[in-house]
Amino acid sequence: MEQATGMLSCWGVALGAAVSVPVLLLVAAPYIRRYVAGGECKSPARLEGKVAIVTGANTGIGKETARDLARRGARVIVACRDIAKAEAAASEIRADTGNQQVIVKKLDLADTKSIREFAEKFLAEEKELHILINNAGVMLCPYSKTADGFEMHLGVNHLGTKVTANALHPGSVRSELVRHSFVMSWLWKIFSFFLKTPWEGAQTSVYCAVAEELDSVTGQYFSDCQPAYVSPRGRDDETAKKLWSVSCELLSIQWD
């Protein structure tokens, strides 16, 4: 009898735990989502008369960043490799924001010839550039090389966007960046609740582009719309100078 009572007591505890855990998760869900979402750009800044370039703006974080800048009145240049996808994204942004100054230009960051052609056309057509969002990038793609013979990740993520600017981490975002990995794509779907949406992921990019308090700030690192920690190695000026020098050498750039 005592043994049966003990077993029933154990089952009761297990049943109680089985019920309470989902309830706790349900109650905690809004707080978890709020934490995962991270910071939000609160700046009401308007951008009429400003010109912005957003690379990789045909999807994900780049698309939401371009949409926000267009909504603020900027002339937004959607710089992408796939013109068809870029045109579809630009058309959607124009319809959504009412801003007809959302322009598509071809830019393949895996080809320095394409980068130079894009830059030359921009200088010929535009008077100024006020905002540059280097959003495009690759991750976990199969081993391949750029048109210039550089390993794809190095060529696109670093050499293709080598400029002096503020850097940022958007967080873990439900985007197409993991499309080259079946495992990561699978995990992204399973744990999507714990990932930022593209809109949430774009908030720090928008913040760095429009916040008035950052007008004179450069070379800093941000996350969730605020300055973030940088490791001592990342703050080493000598290492940075060596990386800059090697990068210029690889690209045959003379920089005074």
Buried (B, 14 or more C-beta within 10 A) or exposed (E): EEEEEEEEEEEEEEEEEEEEEEEEEEEEEEEEBEEBBBBEBEBEBEBEEBBBBBBBBBBBBBBBBBBBBBBBBBBBBBBBBBBEBBBBBBEBBBEEBEBEBBBBBBBBBBBBEBBEBBEEEBEEEBEEBBBBBBBBBBBBEEEEEBEBEBEBBBBBBBBBBBEEBBBBEBBBBBBBBBBBBEEBBEEBEEEEEEBBBBBBBBBBBBBBBBBEEBEEEEEBBBBBBEEEEEEEEEEEEEEEEEEBEEBBEBBEEEEE
